[in-house]
Amino acid sequence: MRFTVLGASGFIGSHVAAHLRARGAECYMPGRDEPLADAGHLGHVLFCIGVTADFRRRPLDAVRAHVCRLLDVLEGGRFESLLYLSSSRVYAGADSGSEDATFRVSPRSLSDVYNLSKLTGEAACFATDRPTVRVARLSNVYGGNWDSENFLMAVIRQAVDAGRVVLQTDWESAKDYVGIHEVAPLLCDIAERGQARLYNVASGVRVSNRNLGDALRRVTGCDLTVATGAPHVVFPPIDTSRVKEEFGFRPASVLDAVDDLVADYRLKRKA
């Protein structure tokens, strides 16, 4: 079976493509502006295109990436299935982290541009009458993407490079983290044989800045403090019962991965 990975040059897309190639699957990885009309049947499409950490500086690029390119595929592509990668960030301010939650967003908020664009992409997927067009809402995916501006990667870089980290959210702020090497295989499984149309892809466990900071201090010996007046930011716990029951997905804790992540970054610095 053929797979098409859109956004294969990005962090998640590159790992998805690598996993597929390791499986021996045929994997088509078109360039960003490459037309798909003449590409033939796309097979199972994994839509990994996105603008993440810098969306506030590039709000229109976020909308273009999350919506416009998707419409091109939905309207003009020939495919067996399509899996659209959304984000658990859409649960900000929601009453729960279940797939059936409703959301609070404001079109006047620059911070909500990301959520609105992802939800618009989701809505386009659900508006099709094809049950094999699905959505995966990913939590904070970590791995060796050391050029990323994402929180965990940035904090580890600071801890190793400077020996000092100042957090911009308070000690009890918490996030859900999930590792890329567990995410990539799961996404391919969902694309091929998912029974539902919407999945949370997360650990289901919120890890506080305090617990993460303790792990970083233990491994790096860094000095870690919180900025004066830092806000408390926490999302509702993400319900992962669907991926657990259907795929047996039980990822490792990010706290158990800190040692390996720090070691990986130290090796990269020496290279």
C-alpha positions in Angstrom: 0.0 0.0 0.0 1.2 3.5 -0.9 1.5 6.2 1.7 1.8 10.0 1.1 3.4 12.1 3.8 2.6 15.8 3.3 5.1 17.9 5.4 7.7 15.2 5.4 10.5 17.8 5.9 9.1 18.7 9.3 9.7 17.1 12.6 6.7 14.9 12.9 6.4 14.2 9.1 10.0 13.2 8.8 9.6 10.6 11.6 6.4 9.3 10.1 8.2 8.9 6.7 11.2 7.2 8.3 8.9 4.8 10.1 7.1 3.9 6.9 10.3 3.4 5.0 11.7 1.2 7.7 8.5 -0.9 7.3 9.3 -1.2 3.6 6.2 0.7 2.6 6.0 2.8 -0.5 6.3 6.4 0.8 5.6 9.4 -1.5 6.9 12.7 0.0 6.0 15.6 -2.3 7.6 19.0 -1.8 5.8 21.9 -0.2 4.4 23.5 -3.5 4.4 20.3 -5.6 1.1 19.8 -7.3 -0.7 16.6 -6.5 -3.1 16.5 -9.4 -0.6 14.4 -11.5 0.7 12.3 -8.6 -1.8 9.4 -9.1 -3.5 7.6 -6.3 -2.0 8.9 -3.0 -2.9 5.9 -0.9 -3.0 6.7 2.8 -2.3 10.4 3.2 -0.8 11.7 6.5 -1.2 15.5 6.5 1.7 16.7 8.7 1.9 20.2 7.3 1.8 22.9 10.1 3.1 26.0 11.7 3.6 25.5 15.4 5.9 27.5 17.8 6.1 30.6 15.6 2.5 30.9 14.6 2.1 34.2 16.4 4.7 35.8 14.1 3.2 34.0 11.0 -0.6 33.8 11.6 -1.6 33.9 7.9 1.0 31.2 7.2 -0.6 29.1 9.9 -4.1 29.4 8.3 -2.6 28.7 4.8 -0.8 25.6 6.1 -3.6 24.2 8.3 -6.5 24.9 5.9 -5.7 25.9 2.4 -3.4 23.1 1.5 -5.8 20.6 3.1 -8.6 21.8 0.9 -6.5 21.1 -2.2 -6.0 17.5 -1.1 -9.6 17.0 0.0 -11.0 18.4 -3.2 -8.5 17.3 -5.8 -6.6 14.3 -4.4 -7.3 10.6 -5.0 -6.6 8.7 -1.8 -7.6 5.7 0.3 -7.6 7.6 3.6 -6.4 10.9 5.0 -5.2 11.6 8.5 -5.1 15.3 9.5 -2.8 16.2 12.3 -4.4 18.7 14.6 -3.4 19.7 18.2 -4.5 19.2 21.8 -3.9 22.9 22.1 -7.5 23.3 21.0 -8.5 22.1 24.5 -7.3 25.4 26.0 -10.2 26.7 28.1 -12.4 23.7 27.4 -14.2 21.9 30.2 -12.7 18.5 29.3 -10.0 17.0 27.1 -12.3 14.4 25.5 -12.7 14.1 21.7 -16.3 15.3 22.2 -15.4 18.5 24.0 -16.6 21.9 22.9 -14.3 24.9 22.7 -13.9 28.5 23.6 -12.0 30.6 21.0 -12.0 34.2 20.0 -11.2 35.5 16.4 -9.8 38.7 18.0 -7.1 36.8 19.9 -3.8 36.3 18.1 -3.2 33.3 20.4 -6.4 31.7 19.1 -5.4 31.9 15.4 -3.6 28.5 15.8 -6.6 26.9 17.4 -9.1 28.4 15.0 -7.1 27.3 12.0 -6.7 23.7 13.3 -10.4 23.5 14.1 -11.3 24.8 10.6 -9.1 22.1 9.2 -10.9 19.5 11.4 -14.3 20.9 10.3 -13.3 20.5 6.6 -12.4 16.9 7.3 -15.6 16.1 9.1 -17.6 17.9 6.4 -16.6 15.2 3.9 -18.8 12.1 3.8 -15.8 9.8 3.8 -15.3 7.8 7.1 -11.6 7.3 6.2 -10.9 11.0 6.5 -9.7 11.3 10.1 -8.2 13.7 12.6 -5.5 13.1 15.3 -5.1 15.8 18.0 -1.5 15.6 19.2 -0.3 16.8 22.5 3.3 18.2 23.0 5.4 15.8 20.9 9.1 15.6 22.0 12.2 14.2 20.4 15.5 15.2 19.1 14.3 18.3 17.3 16.9 20.6 18.8 16.3 23.6 16.6 12.7 23.7 17.7 11.3 26.6 19.8 9.0 24.2 21.6 9.0 24.4 25.3 10.7 21.2 26.4 13.4 21.3 23.7 14.2 25.0 24.6 14.4 24.3 28.3 16.8 21.4 27.8 19.0 23.5 25.6 19.1 26.3 28.2 19.8 23.8 31.0 22.8 22.3 29.2 24.1 25.4 27.5 23.7 28.0 30.2 23.1 26.0 33.3 20.2 28.3 34.2 16.6 28.2 33.2 13.9 30.8 34.0 10.5 29.4 33.4 7.8 31.8 32.1 4.9 29.8 33.7 4.6 28.9 37.3 5.7 25.7 39.0 2.3 24.1 38.9 1.7 24.8 35.2 1.5 21.5 33.4 1.5 19.9 30.0 0.9 16.6 28.4 4.0 15.2 26.6 4.3 12.3 24.2 7.4 10.9 22.4 7.8 11.0 18.7 9.1 7.5 18.4 5.8 6.3 19.9 3.7 8.8 18.0 4.9 8.0 14.5 3.9 4.3 14.5 0.5 5.1 16.0 -0.3 7.7 13.4 0.5 5.2 10.6 -1.8 2.6 12.3 -4.6 5.2 12.6 -4.2 6.1 8.9 -4.5 2.5 7.9 -7.1 1.0 10.2 -8.6 3.6 12.5 -12.3 2.8 13.4 -13.1 6.3 14.6 -12.8 9.7 12.9 -11.1 11.6 15.7 -8.4 10.5 18.1 -6.4 12.2 20.9 -2.7 11.2 20.6 -1.3 12.0 24.0 0.1 10.4 27.2 -3.1 11.3 29.1 -0.9 12.5 32.0 -0.1 16.2 32.8 3.5 16.8 33.9 4.1 19.9 36.0 6.9 22.3 35.6 8.0 21.4 39.1 8.3 17.7 38.3 10.0 18.4 35.0 12.3 20.9 36.7 13.3 18.3 39.4 14.3 15.8 36.6 16.3 18.5 34.8 18.2 19.5 37.9 19.0 15.9 38.7 20.4 15.3 35.2 22.1 18.6 34.4 22.6 20.3 37.8 21.1 23.5 36.4 19.6 26.4 38.4 15.9 26.6 37.6 13.6 29.4 38.7 10.3 30.9 37.8 9.9 34.5 36.4 8.2 37.0 38.7 4.5 37.0 38.1 4.6 34.0 35.9 1.1 32.9 35.0 -0.5 29.5 35.8 -1.2 27.6 32.6 -2.8 24.2 32.6 -5.0 22.4 30.1 -7.7 19.8 31.0 -6.4 16.2 31.2 -6.5 14.7 27.7 -8.7 11.6 27.4 -6.7 8.8 25.7 -9.1 6.0 26.3 -9.9 5.7 22.5 -6.3 5.0 21.4 -5.7 2.8 24.4 -8.6 0.6 23.7 -8.3 0.5 19.9 -4.5 0.4 19.6 -3.1 -0.5 23.0 -1.3 2.9 23.1 0.5 3.4 26.4 3.4 5.7 25.9 6.3 6.2 28.4 6.5 9.2 30.7 8.5 12.2 29.6 10.1 12.1 33.0 11.7 8.8 32.2 13.0 10.2 28.9 14.8 13.3 30.3 18.1 11.4 30.8 18.2 10.3 27.2 17.1 13.6 25.8 19.8 15.5 27.7 22.4 12.9 26.5 21.2 13.3 22.9 21.5 17.1 23.1 25.0 16.9 24.6 26.1 14.6 21.7 24.7 17.0 19.2 26.6 19.9 20.8 29.9 17.9 20.3 29.2 17.1 16.7 
